[in-house]
Amino acid sequence: MDIEIKDKVIITPPQIATEIYMIISNLILFESVTVRVLFFKFEDKCRFQIDEQTVIMAGEDYLRWGTDDNYLENYVFEKLQIDKK
């Protein structure tokens, strides 16, 4: 899912991401989910991936997720200190 975000500085090398794409890359039922987060910047009408980070949600947090994708999105945003635009 593509999500616009407020500018976030990506450290190496310093760049600003303006969009992320979240991918569920691993799911262990009733235990955990691994989410890959791809960071993008736009330049001359082209989208470039500038970073990738992983977030693992497990235990009680995983059980609270249920079927609420907003919970997962908010969890990832909080862990990676991202703000929606």
C-alpha positions in Angstrom: 0.0 0.0 0.0 1.4 3.4 -1.0 1.1 6.1 1.7 2.2 9.7 1.5 4.2 10.9 4.5 5.6 14.1 5.8 9.2 14.6 4.7 11.5 12.2 6.6 15.3 12.5 6.4 17.0 9.2 5.5 20.4 9.1 7.1 22.8 7.4 4.6 23.3 9.4 2.5 21.0 12.3 3.8 17.9 12.2 1.6 14.3 13.0 2.1 11.6 10.4 1.7 8.1 11.6 0.8 6.3 8.3 0.4 6.5 4.7 1.7 5.3 1.4 0.5 4.5 -1.3 3.1 4.7 -5.0 2.3 3.8 -7.9 4.6 6.8 -10.1 4.0 6.3 -12.8 6.6 3.3 -13.8 8.7 3.2 -16.5 11.4 -0.4 -16.9 12.4 -1.3 -16.0 16.0 2.4 -15.0 16.6 4.0 -12.3 14.4 4.1 -10.3 11.2 7.1 -8.8 9.5 6.5 -5.6 7.5 9.0 -4.3 4.9 8.9 -0.6 4.6 10.3 0.9 1.4 11.1 4.7 1.4 10.8 6.7 -1.8 11.6 10.1 -3.1 10.4 11.8 -6.3 12.7 13.5 -8.7 11.8 14.7 -12.2 8.5 12.8 -12.1 10.3 9.5 -11.2 10.1 7.6 -8.0 13.3 6.3 -6.5 13.7 3.9 -3.6 16.2 5.4 -1.1 15.9 3.1 1.9 14.2 -0.1 3.3 13.5 -0.9 6.9 11.8 -3.8 8.6 9.3 -3.8 11.5 8.3 -6.9 13.4 5.0 -6.9 15.3 4.7 -9.8 17.8 2.9 -11.0 20.9 0.2 -8.8 22.3 0.7 -6.1 19.6 0.1 -8.8 17.0 -3.0 -10.1 18.7 -4.4 -6.5 18.9 -3.9 -6.0 15.2 -6.7 -8.5 14.3 -8.1 -7.3 11.0 -7.6 -3.5 11.5 -5.0 -2.4 8.9 -5.0 1.1 10.5 -3.6 -0.5 13.7 -0.8 -2.1 11.6 -0.1 1.2 9.8 -0.1 3.2 13.0 2.2 0.6 14.7 4.8 0.9 11.8 4.6 4.7 11.8 5.2 4.8 15.5 8.1 2.4 15.4 9.8 4.2 12.5 8.9 7.7 13.7 6.9 8.6 10.5 4.1 11.1 10.3 1.3 11.0 7.7 1.0 14.0 5.4 
